[in-house]
Amino acid sequence: MGTNATPSRNEGKSFADYGRAGTLMGWVKLDDGISEHPKLARVSNDAFALYVAGLAYCNRNLTDGFIPSHVGLGQLRYCDGNAVPAITELEDVGLWDQNGAGWHVHDYLEWQSSKALIL
């Protein structure tokens, strides 16, 4: 690569950064003490699973922490067919912030990479 060349998105990535299909694969960062976090320790298993699924959605879709309403409400497999109680738990403990069009994961960009950084 010359000095004026723009680095590609995949430059500098190791084999471990690629999924089975050979596409670049993202990773959600989770603290190994996540289950002991004071906010998460207060929520149900459904809300915990929904929180992690929400992080994965945001990372996979490069939303910088935004979860559209149809996505949050559509995560029924984590919530016995009704995501509203789990979402309410996440709002009540301050992990998801409602914004009218969906939710933002609180402090998402403090722990996860932004779309701008990834692209």
DSSP file with accessible surface (Angstrom, degrees, kcal/mol):
  #  RESIDUE AA STRUCTURE BP1 BP2  ACC     N-H-->O    O-->H-N    N-H-->O    O-->H-N    TCO  KAPPA ALPHA  PHI   PSI    X-CA   Y-CA   Z-CA
    1    1 A M              0   0  148      0, 0.0     2,-0.0     0, 0.0     0, 0.0   0.000 360.0 360.0 360.0 128.1    0.0    0.0    0.0
    2    2 A G    >   -     0   0   49      1,-0.1     3,-1.1     4,-0.1     0, 0.0  -0.211 360.0-101.5 -74.9 172.0    1.4    3.4   -1.0
    3    3 A T  T 3  S+     0   0  143      1,-0.3    -1,-0.1     3,-0.0     0, 0.0   0.777 121.7  45.4 -69.1 -23.7    1.5    6.4    1.3
    4    4 A N  T 3  S+     0   0  156      2,-0.1    -1,-0.3     0, 0.0     2,-0.1   0.473  88.6 110.9 -96.6  -3.8   -1.5    8.0   -0.4
    5    5 A A    <   -     0   0   48     -3,-1.1     3,-0.0     1,-0.1     0, 0.0  -0.441  69.1-125.3 -74.0 144.9   -3.6    4.8   -0.5
    6    6 A T        -     0   0  129     -2,-0.1    -1,-0.1     1,-0.0    -2,-0.1  -0.771  29.8-116.5 -87.6 128.9   -6.7    4.6    1.7
    7    7 A P        -     0   0   76      0, 0.0     2,-0.1     0, 0.0    -1,-0.0  -0.370  29.6-119.6 -66.1 142.8   -6.6    1.5    3.9
    8    8 A S    >   -     0   0   73      1,-0.1     3,-1.1    -2,-0.0    -3,-0.0  -0.409  22.5-110.2 -76.9 161.9   -9.4   -1.0    3.2
    9    9 A R  T 3  S+     0   0  121      1,-0.2    -1,-0.1    -2,-0.1     0, 0.0   0.821 119.2  47.1 -59.8 -31.0  -11.9   -1.9    5.9
   10   10 A N  T >  S+     0   0   71      2,-0.1     3,-1.7     3,-0.0    -1,-0.2   0.549  82.7 119.7 -92.1  -7.1  -10.4   -5.4    6.1
   11   11 A E  T <  S+     0   0   98     -3,-1.1     3,-0.1     1,-0.3     0, 0.0  -0.308  79.2  16.5 -63.4 136.6   -6.7   -4.3    6.3
   12   12 A G  T 3  S+     0   0   81      1,-0.3     2,-0.3    -2,-0.0    -1,-0.3   0.547  92.8 133.8  82.8   5.1   -4.9   -5.4    9.4
   13   13 A K    <   -     0   0   99     -3,-1.7    -1,-0.3     1,-0.0     2,-0.1  -0.672  47.9-136.7 -90.3 142.7   -7.6   -8.0   10.3
   14   14 A S    >   -     0   0   63     -2,-0.3     3,-1.8    -3,-0.1     4,-0.1  -0.446  29.7-101.0 -89.2 170.1   -6.6  -11.5   11.4
   15   15 A F  G >  S+     0   0  189      1,-0.3     3,-1.8     2,-0.2    -1,-0.1   0.859 120.9  64.9 -57.7 -33.7   -8.2  -14.7   10.3
   16   16 A A  G 3  S+     0   0   68      1,-0.3    -1,-0.3     0, 0.0    -3,-0.0   0.687  89.8  67.3 -66.8 -14.9  -10.0  -14.8   13.6
   17   17 A D  G <  S+     0   0   43     -3,-1.8     8,-3.5     2,-0.0     2,-0.4   0.473  89.3  82.4 -83.5   0.5  -11.9  -11.6   12.6
   18   18 A Y  B <  S-A   24   0A  60     -3,-1.8     6,-0.2     6,-0.2     2,-0.0  -0.845  70.8-137.8-112.3 141.2  -13.8  -13.5    9.8
   19   19 A G    >   -     0   0   20      4,-2.8     3,-1.9    -2,-0.4     6,-0.1  -0.166  42.1 -84.5 -81.3-176.6  -16.9  -15.7   10.1
   20   20 A R  T 3  S+     0   0  261      1,-0.3    -1,-0.1     2,-0.1    -2,-0.0   0.817 128.2  56.9 -61.7 -31.0  -17.5  -19.0    8.4
   21   21 A A  T 3  S-     0   0   90      2,-0.1    -1,-0.3     1,-0.1     3,-0.1   0.477 118.4-110.6 -81.6   1.0  -18.7  -17.3    5.3
   22   22 A G  S <  S+     0   0   51     -3,-1.9     2,-0.2     1,-0.3    -2,-0.1   0.561  76.5 131.5  83.4   6.7  -15.4  -15.4    5.0
   23   23 A T  S    S-     0   0   91      1,-0.1    -4,-2.8    -5,-0.0    -1,-0.3  -0.644  70.6 -90.1 -91.7 152.5  -17.0  -12.1    5.8
   24   24 A L  B     -A   18   0A  43     -2,-0.2     2,-0.4    -6,-0.2    -6,-0.2  -0.351  47.2-148.2 -59.7 135.6  -15.6   -9.7    8.4
   25   25 A M        -     0   0   77     -8,-3.5     2,-0.2    -6,-0.1    -1,-0.1  -0.916   3.2-145.3-117.8 132.2  -17.2  -10.5   11.7
   26   26 A G        -     0   0   54     -2,-0.4     2,-0.4    30,-0.1    34,-0.1  -0.521   9.5-148.9 -90.2 162.3  -18.0   -8.1   14.5
   27   27 A W        -     0   0  145     -2,-0.2     2,-0.4    32,-0.1   -10,-0.0  -0.997   8.9-136.3-133.7 135.6  -17.8   -8.8   18.2
   28   28 A V        -     0   0   44     -2,-0.4     2,-0.6    84,-0.1    84,-0.1  -0.759  24.5-130.5 -88.0 134.6  -19.8   -7.4   21.1
   29   29 A K        +     0   0  113     -2,-0.4     2,-0.4    82,-0.1    82,-0.0  -0.778  30.7 176.2 -89.0 122.2  -17.7   -6.4   24.1
   30   30 A L        -     0   0   82     -2,-0.6     2,-0.1     0, 0.0    -2,-0.0  -0.995  30.4-123.6-126.4 130.3  -19.0   -7.8   27.4
   31   31 A D    >   -     0   0  110     -2,-0.4     3,-1.9     1,-0.1     4,-0.2  -0.440  22.1-126.2 -65.6 141.1  -17.3   -7.5   30.7
   32   32 A D  T 3  S+     0   0  163      1,-0.3     3,-0.2     2,-0.1    -1,-0.1   0.656 111.8  55.4 -69.5  -7.3  -16.7  -10.9   32.3
   33   33 A G  T >  S+     0   0   18      1,-0.2     3,-2.0     2,-0.1     4,-0.5   0.137  70.4 122.0-104.6  22.3  -18.5   -9.6   35.4
   34   34 A I  G X   +     0   0   33     -3,-1.9     3,-1.4     1,-0.3     6,-0.2   0.857  68.9  56.9 -55.9 -37.7  -21.7   -8.6   33.4
   35   35 A S  G 3  S+     0   0   76      1,-0.3    -1,-0.3    -3,-0.2    -2,-0.1   0.702 108.1  49.0 -70.6 -15.0  -23.9  -10.9   35.5
   36   36 A E  G <  S+     0   0  155     -3,-2.0    -1,-0.3     4,-0.1    -2,-0.2   0.404  78.0 125.1-102.4   0.7  -22.8   -9.0   38.7
   37   37 A H    <>  -     0   0   84     -3,-1.4     4,-2.9    -4,-0.5     5,-0.2  -0.386  69.7-124.3 -60.1 133.2  -23.4   -5.5   37.3
   38   38 A P  T  4 S+     0   0   94      0, 0.0     4,-0.4     0, 0.0    -1,-0.1   0.840 108.3  44.5 -54.1 -35.2  -25.7   -3.7   39.7
   39   39 A K  T >4 S+     0   0   59      1,-0.2     3,-0.9     2,-0.2     4,-0.2   0.931 116.8  43.7 -74.6 -46.0  -28.2   -2.9   37.0
   40   40 A L  G >4 S+     0   0    9      1,-0.2     3,-1.3    -6,-0.2    -1,-0.2   0.811 103.7  64.9 -71.9 -27.0  -28.3   -6.3   35.4
   41   41 A A  G 3< S+     0   0   65     -4,-2.9    -1,-0.2     1,-0.2    -2,-0.2   0.743 100.7  54.4 -66.2 -17.8  -28.3   -8.1   38.7
   42   42 A R  G <  S+     0   0  167     -3,-0.9    -1,-0.2    -4,-0.4     2,-0.2   0.491  95.6  82.4 -94.1  -5.0  -31.8   -6.5   39.3
   43   43 A V  S <  S-     0   0   18     -3,-1.3    43,-0.1    -4,-0.2    -3,-0.0  -0.635  80.7-103.2-104.4 162.4  -33.5   -7.7   36.0
   44   44 A S     >  -     0   0   42     -2,-0.2     4,-2.4     1,-0.1     5,-0.2  -0.171  36.5-103.9 -70.4 168.5  -35.1  -11.0   35.0
   45   45 A N  H  > S+     0   0  144      1,-0.2     4,-2.6     2,-0.2     5,-0.2   0.874 122.9  55.1 -60.8 -38.6  -33.4  -13.6   32.8
   46   46 A D  H  > S+     0   0   53      2,-0.2     4,-2.5     1,-0.2    -1,-0.2   0.932 109.5  45.5 -61.1 -45.0  -35.7  -12.4   30.0
   47   47 A A  H  > S+     0   0    0      2,-0.2     4,-2.5     1,-0.2    -2,-0.2   0.893 111.9  52.4 -66.7 -38.4  -34.5   -8.8   30.3
   48   48 A F  H  X S+     0   0   59     -4,-2.4     4,-2.2     2,-0.2    -2,-0.2   0.948 111.9  45.6 -60.5 -48.2  -30.8  -10.0   30.6
   49   49 A A  H  X S+     0   0   32     -4,-2.6     4,-2.6     1,-0.2    -2,-0.2   0.903 112.7  50.9 -62.9 -40.3  -31.2  -12.0   27.4
   50   50 A L  H  X S+     0   0    0     -4,-2.5     4,-2.6    28,-0.2    -1,-0.2   0.897 107.7  53.6 -65.6 -38.3  -32.9   -9.1   25.7
   51   51 A Y  H  X S+     0   0   30     -4,-2.5     4,-2.2     2,-0.2    -2,-0.2   0.951 111.9  43.7 -60.6 -48.6  -30.2   -6.7   26.7
   52   52 A V  H  X S+     0   0   44     -4,-2.2     4,-2.4     1,-0.2    -2,-0.2   0.920 113.4  51.4 -65.4 -41.3  -27.4   -8.9   25.2
   53   53 A A  H  X S+     0   0   14     -4,-2.6     4,-2.5     1,-0.2    -1,-0.2   0.893 108.9  52.6 -62.2 -37.6  -29.5   -9.5   22.1
   54   54 A G  H  X S+     0   0    5     -4,-2.6     4,-2.5     2,-0.2    -1,-0.2   0.906 107.6  50.3 -64.5 -42.4  -29.9   -5.8   21.8
   55   55 A L  H  X S+     0   0    5     -4,-2.2     4,-2.4     2,-0.2    -2,-0.2   0.926 111.7  48.6 -59.5 -44.7  -26.2   -5.2   22.0
   56   56 A A  H  X S+     0   0   31     -4,-2.4     4,-2.9     2,-0.2     5,-0.2   0.910 110.5  51.0 -63.4 -41.9  -25.6   -7.8   19.3
   57   57 A Y  H  X S+     0   0   41     -4,-2.5     4,-2.4     1,-0.2    -2,-0.2   0.945 111.5  47.6 -58.9 -49.7  -28.3   -6.2   17.1
   58   58 A C  H  X>S+     0   0    0     -4,-2.5     5,-2.0     1,-0.2     4,-0.6   0.905 115.6  44.5 -60.3 -42.4  -26.7   -2.7   17.5
   59   59 A N  H ><5S+     0   0   14     -4,-2.4     3,-0.7     2,-0.2    -2,-0.2   0.939 114.2  48.1 -68.9 -45.3  -23.2   -4.1   16.7
   60   60 A R  H 3<5S+     0   0  164     -4,-2.9    -2,-0.2     1,-0.2    -1,-0.2   0.860 120.8  37.0 -64.0 -36.3  -24.2   -6.2   13.8
   61   61 A N  H 3<5S-     0   0   78     -4,-2.4    -1,-0.2    -5,-0.2    -2,-0.2   0.373 104.0-127.0-101.4   4.5  -26.2   -3.4   12.2
   62   62 A L  T <<5 +     0   0   34     -3,-0.7    -3,-0.2    -4,-0.6    -4,-0.1   0.912  56.4 148.2  52.3  52.2  -23.9   -0.6   13.2
   63   63 A T    > < -     0   0   32     -5,-2.0     3,-1.1    -6,-0.2    -4,-0.1   0.402  59.1-123.9 -95.9   0.2  -26.6    1.5   14.8
   64   64 A D  T 3  S-     0   0   56     -6,-0.5    45,-0.3     1,-0.3    44,-0.1   0.823  80.7 -42.2  57.7  32.1  -24.4    3.1   17.5
   65   65 A G  T 3  S+     0   0    0      1,-0.3    40,-2.6    43,-0.1     2,-0.4   0.418 103.2 134.4 100.8   0.0  -26.7    1.8   20.1
   66   66 A F  E <   -B  104   0B  51     -3,-1.1    -1,-0.3    38,-0.2    38,-0.2  -0.689  31.6-171.6 -87.4 133.2  -30.1    2.5   18.6
   67   67 A I  E     -B  103   0B   2     36,-3.4    36,-2.6    -2,-0.4   -13,-0.0  -0.969  21.4-134.2-121.6 110.9  -32.7   -0.3   18.6
   68   68 A P  E >>  -B  102   0B  19      0, 0.0     4,-2.5     0, 0.0     3,-0.8  -0.299  22.8-113.1 -62.5 152.1  -35.9    0.5   16.6
   69   69 A S  H 3> S+     0   0   39     32,-2.1     4,-2.8     1,-0.3     5,-0.3   0.894 115.8  54.3 -53.0 -45.6  -39.2   -0.2   18.2
   70   70 A H  H 3> S+     0   0  143      1,-0.2     4,-0.7     2,-0.2    -1,-0.3   0.820 111.0  46.8 -64.4 -27.3  -40.1   -3.0   15.8
   71   71 A V  H <4 S+     0   0   16     -3,-0.8     4,-0.5     2,-0.2    -2,-0.2   0.947 113.8  45.4 -77.5 -49.7  -36.8   -4.7   16.6
   72   72 A G  H >< S+     0   0    0     -4,-2.5     3,-1.1     1,-0.2    -2,-0.2   0.940 118.0  43.3 -58.9 -45.8  -37.1   -4.4   20.4
   73   73 A L  H 3< S+     0   0   78     -4,-2.8    10,-0.4     1,-0.2    -1,-0.2   0.740 108.7  61.1 -72.4 -21.5  -40.7   -5.5   20.5
   74   74 A G  T 3< S+     0   0   46     -4,-0.7     2,-1.7    -5,-0.3     3,-0.4   0.485  73.7  95.4 -85.4  -1.5  -40.0   -8.3   18.0
   75   75 A Q    X   +     0   0   50     -3,-1.1     3,-1.2    -4,-0.5     4,-0.3  -0.250  45.0 143.5 -84.6  54.1  -37.5  -10.1   20.2
   76   76 A L  G > > +     0   0   78     -2,-1.7     5,-1.9     1,-0.3     3,-1.7   0.779  54.4  69.0 -71.2 -26.9  -40.2  -12.4   21.5
   77   77 A R  G 3 5S+     0   0  204     -3,-0.4     3,-0.3     1,-0.3    -1,-0.3   0.762 101.3  49.4 -66.5 -20.3  -38.2  -15.6   21.8
   78   78 A Y  G < 5S+     0   0   60     -3,-1.2    -1,-0.3     1,-0.2   -28,-0.2   0.539 115.5  44.2 -87.9  -7.7  -36.3  -14.0   24.7
   79   79 A C  T X 5S-     0   0    4     -3,-1.7     3,-2.2    -4,-0.3    -1,-0.2  -0.056 110.6-101.1-134.7  31.6  -39.4  -13.0   26.5
   80   80 A D  T 3 5S-     0   0  146     -3,-0.3    -3,-0.2     1,-0.3    -4,-0.1   0.861  88.3 -50.7  50.4  38.0  -42.0  -15.7   26.5
   81   81 A G  T 3 <S+     0   0   52     -5,-1.9     2,-0.3    -6,-0.1    -1,-0.3   0.460 130.7  77.9  85.0   0.5  -43.9  -14.1   23.6
   82   82 A N    <   +     0   0   87     -3,-2.2     4,-0.5    -6,-0.3    -8,-0.1  -0.832  47.1 178.4-145.2 105.3  -44.1  -10.6   25.2
   83   83 A A     >  +     0   0    2    -10,-0.4     4,-2.7    -2,-0.3     5,-0.2   0.668  65.0  86.5 -80.4 -15.9  -41.1   -8.3   25.2
   84   84 A V  H  > S+     0   0   73      1,-0.2     4,-2.9     2,-0.2     5,-0.2   0.903  87.0  49.0 -58.1 -47.0  -42.8   -5.4   26.9
   85   85 A P  H  > S+     0   0   67      0, 0.0     4,-2.1     0, 0.0    -1,-0.2   0.929 114.5  46.0 -60.6 -39.8  -42.1   -6.5   30.6
   86   86 A A  H  > S+     0   0    3     -4,-0.5     4,-2.2     2,-0.2    -2,-0.2   0.907 112.9  49.7 -68.0 -40.4  -38.4   -7.1   29.8
   87   87 A I  H  X S+     0   0    4     -4,-2.7     4,-2.5     2,-0.2     5,-0.2   0.928 109.1  52.6 -62.9 -42.5  -38.1   -3.8   28.0
   88   88 A T  H  X S+     0   0   55     -4,-2.9     4,-3.0    -5,-0.2    -2,-0.2   0.908 107.8  51.6 -60.3 -40.5  -39.8   -2.0   30.9
   89   89 A E  H  X S+     0   0   54     -4,-2.1     4,-1.9    -5,-0.2    -1,-0.2   0.925 109.7  49.1 -60.6 -45.2  -37.2   -3.6   33.2
   90   90 A L  H  <>S+     0   0    0     -4,-2.2     5,-2.6     1,-0.2     6,-1.4   0.883 113.9  46.4 -64.9 -36.9  -34.3   -2.4   31.0
   91   91 A E  H ><5S+     0   0   52     -4,-2.5     3,-1.1     4,-0.2    -2,-0.2   0.930 109.8  54.3 -66.9 -45.0  -35.8    1.1   31.0
   92   92 A D  H 3<5S+     0   0  120     -4,-3.0    -2,-0.2     1,-0.3    -1,-0.2   0.823 111.8  42.9 -62.4 -33.7  -36.4    1.1   34.7
   93   93 A V  T 3<5S-     0   0   16     -4,-1.9    -1,-0.3    -5,-0.2    -2,-0.2   0.456 117.5-110.5 -93.0  -0.6  -32.8    0.3   35.6
   94   94 A G  T < 5S+     0   0   18     -3,-1.1    -3,-0.2    -4,-0.4    -2,-0.1   0.734  85.1 116.0  84.2  24.4  -31.4    2.7   33.0
   95   95 A L  S   <S+     0   0    9     -5,-2.6    11,-2.6     1,-0.3     2,-0.4   0.776  78.5  36.8 -93.0 -32.4  -30.0    0.3   30.5
   96   96 A W  E    S-C  105   0B   3     -6,-1.4     2,-0.6     9,-0.2    -1,-0.3  -0.990  72.7-155.7-119.3 131.7  -32.3    1.2   27.6
   97   97 A D  E     -C  104   0B  66      7,-3.1     7,-2.5    -2,-0.4     2,-0.1  -0.939  16.5-135.1-107.9 118.9  -33.4    4.8   27.1
   98   98 A Q  E     +C  103   0B 132     -2,-0.6     5,-0.3     5,-0.2    -2,-0.0  -0.465  26.1 174.2 -72.1 141.0  -36.6    5.3   25.2
   99   99 A N        -     0   0   72      3,-2.4     2,-0.2    -2,-0.1     4,-0.2   0.248  53.5 -99.2-132.9  12.6  -36.5    8.0   22.5
  100  100 A G  S    S+     0   0   69      2,-0.6     3,-0.1     1,-0.1    -2,-0.1  -0.156 119.6  54.0  98.7 -41.6  -39.9    7.7   20.7
  101  101 A A  S    S-     0   0   64     -2,-0.2   -32,-2.1     1,-0.1     2,-0.3   0.410 129.3 -62.2-102.8  -0.8  -38.7    5.7   17.7
  102  102 A G  E    S-B   68   0B   1    -34,-0.3    -3,-2.4   -33,-0.1    -2,-0.6  -0.959  73.6 -54.7 157.1-136.7  -37.2    3.0   19.8
  103  103 A W  E     -BC  67  98B  10    -36,-2.6   -36,-3.4    -2,-0.3     2,-0.4  -0.952  26.5-142.1-139.5 156.1  -34.4    2.8   22.4
  104  104 A H  E     -BC  66  97B  78     -7,-2.5    -7,-3.1    -2,-0.3     2,-0.5  -0.972  30.2-119.7-114.5 135.0  -30.8    3.7   22.8
  105  105 A V  E >   - C   0  96B   6    -40,-2.6     3,-1.9    -2,-0.4    -9,-0.2  -0.644  41.2-109.5 -71.3 122.3  -28.6    1.4   24.8
  106  106 A H  T 3  S-     0   0   67    -11,-2.6    -1,-0.1    -2,-0.5   -41,-0.0  -0.310  94.3  -4.7 -59.2 129.5  -27.3    3.6   27.6
  107  107 A D  T >> S+     0   0   68      1,-0.1     3,-1.4     3,-0.1     4,-0.7   0.708  84.9 151.3  59.9  25.7  -23.6    4.4   27.3
  108  108 A Y  H X>  +     0   0   10     -3,-1.9     4,-2.5     1,-0.3     3,-1.5   0.913  68.4  49.8 -51.9 -49.1  -23.3    2.1   24.2
  109  109 A L  H 34 S+     0   0   93      1,-0.3    -1,-0.3   -45,-0.3     5,-0.1   0.606  98.4  67.6 -75.5  -7.0  -20.5    4.1   22.6
  110  110 A E  H <4 S+     0   0  130     -3,-1.4    -1,-0.3     1,-0.1    -2,-0.2   0.739 119.8  19.0 -76.5 -21.5  -18.5    4.1   25.9
  111  111 A W  H << S+     0   0  170     -3,-1.5     2,-0.3    -4,-0.7    -2,-0.2   0.617 120.3  57.4-121.9 -23.0  -18.0    0.3   25.5
  112  112 A Q  S  < S-     0   0   13     -4,-2.5     2,-0.2    -5,-0.2   -84,-0.1  -0.787  86.3 -99.7-113.5 158.7  -18.7   -0.6   21.9
  113  113 A S        -     0   0   34     -2,-0.3   -49,-0.2     1,-0.1     2,-0.1  -0.485  38.6-121.6 -76.0 143.1  -17.1    0.6   18.7
  114  114 A S     >  -     0   0   34     -2,-0.2     4,-2.1    -5,-0.1     5,-0.2  -0.388  20.3-112.9 -79.6 161.9  -18.9    3.2   16.7
  115  115 A K  H  > S+     0   0   99      1,-0.2     4,-2.8     2,-0.2    -1,-0.1   0.920 118.5  55.2 -57.4 -43.0  -20.1    2.8   13.1
  116  116 A A  H  4 S+     0   0   86      1,-0.2    -1,-0.2     2,-0.2    -3,-0.0   0.888 108.5  47.3 -60.8 -39.3  -17.5    5.5   12.1
  117  117 A L  H  4 S+     0   0  128      1,-0.2    -1,-0.2     2,-0.2    -2,-0.2   0.902 114.1  46.7 -69.4 -39.4  -14.7    3.6   13.7
  118  118 A I  H  <        0   0   47     -4,-2.1    -2,-0.2     1,-0.2    -1,-0.2   0.902 360.0 360.0 -71.3 -41.5  -15.7    0.3   12.1
  119  119 A L     <        0   0  109     -4,-2.8    -1,-0.2    -5,-0.2    -2,-0.2   0.692 360.0 360.0 -87.1 360.0  -16.2    1.6    8.6
